[in-house]
Amino acid sequence: METLHNYFSSQNYRVEVEPRLNLGRADLGVYSDTKDPLYVEIGSVSLLKIWYNLSKENIINLLLVPYEEYAIELFKGNL
């Protein structure tokens, strides 16, 4: 988690640890004045929590990092 926190901070994003979602909390929230928030889940994730948050939010961007070598981005909203 520290590696991702440092990466986004070095790119001039505001990073919050464990921001609230509709259901539960993400590991990191990455914020910018010009982009929609990015919520990062590291390690094991709850499929119920992901489904619920995707279904309840109009615009949401989730980055799932189950292992160091893999990342999955889920986006719902307007491009």
C-alpha positions in Angstrom: 0.0 0.0 0.0 2.9 2.3 0.8 4.3 2.0 -2.7 1.0 3.0 -4.4 0.5 5.8 -1.9 4.0 7.2 -2.7 3.5 6.8 -6.4 0.3 8.8 -6.5 1.6 11.4 -4.1 4.7 11.9 -6.3 2.3 12.5 -9.3 0.7 15.4 -7.3 -2.5 13.6 -6.4 -4.1 13.9 -2.9 -4.1 10.4 -1.3 -6.4 9.4 1.6 -6.0 6.2 3.5 -9.3 4.2 3.9 -11.9 6.6 2.4 -15.5 5.7 2.9 -17.5 4.1 0.0 -21.2 3.3 0.0 -20.4 -0.1 1.5 -17.2 -0.3 3.5 -13.9 1.5 2.8 -11.3 1.4 0.1 -7.6 1.0 1.0 -6.7 4.3 -0.8 -8.6 7.2 -2.3 -6.7 9.1 -5.0 -8.1 12.6 -5.7 -7.4 15.3 -8.3 -9.2 18.5 -9.1 -9.5 17.6 -12.8 -10.4 13.8 -12.6 -12.9 11.6 -10.9 -11.7 9.9 -7.7 -9.9 6.6 -8.0 -10.5 4.1 -5.2 -7.8 1.4 -4.8 -8.3 -2.0 -3.2 -5.1 -3.9 -2.4 -4.9 -7.7 -1.7 -8.1 -9.6 -1.1 -11.4 -7.9 -2.0 -15.0 -8.6 -1.3 -17.0 -9.2 -4.5 -20.2 -8.1 -2.7 -18.6 -4.8 -1.8 -17.4 -4.2 -5.3 -20.7 -5.1 -6.9 -22.7 -3.0 -4.4 -20.5 0.1 -4.9 -20.6 -0.2 -8.7 -24.4 -0.6 -8.6 -25.0 2.4 -6.2 -22.6 5.0 -7.7 -23.3 6.9 -10.9 -19.5 7.4 -11.5 -16.9 5.3 -9.8 -13.4 4.2 -10.7 -12.0 1.2 -8.8 -8.4 -0.1 -9.1 -8.1 -3.7 -7.8 -4.5 -4.8 -7.1 -4.8 -8.5 -6.0 -1.1 -9.2 -6.4 2.0 -7.1 -7.1 2.1 -8.1 -10.7 -1.6 -7.5 -11.5 -4.1 -4.7 -11.5 -7.7 -4.5 -12.7 -9.5 -1.2 -13.3 -13.3 -1.1 -13.1 -15.0 2.1 -14.3 -18.6 3.2 -14.4 -19.7 6.5 -15.6 -19.3 9.0 -18.4 -16.2 9.2 -20.5 
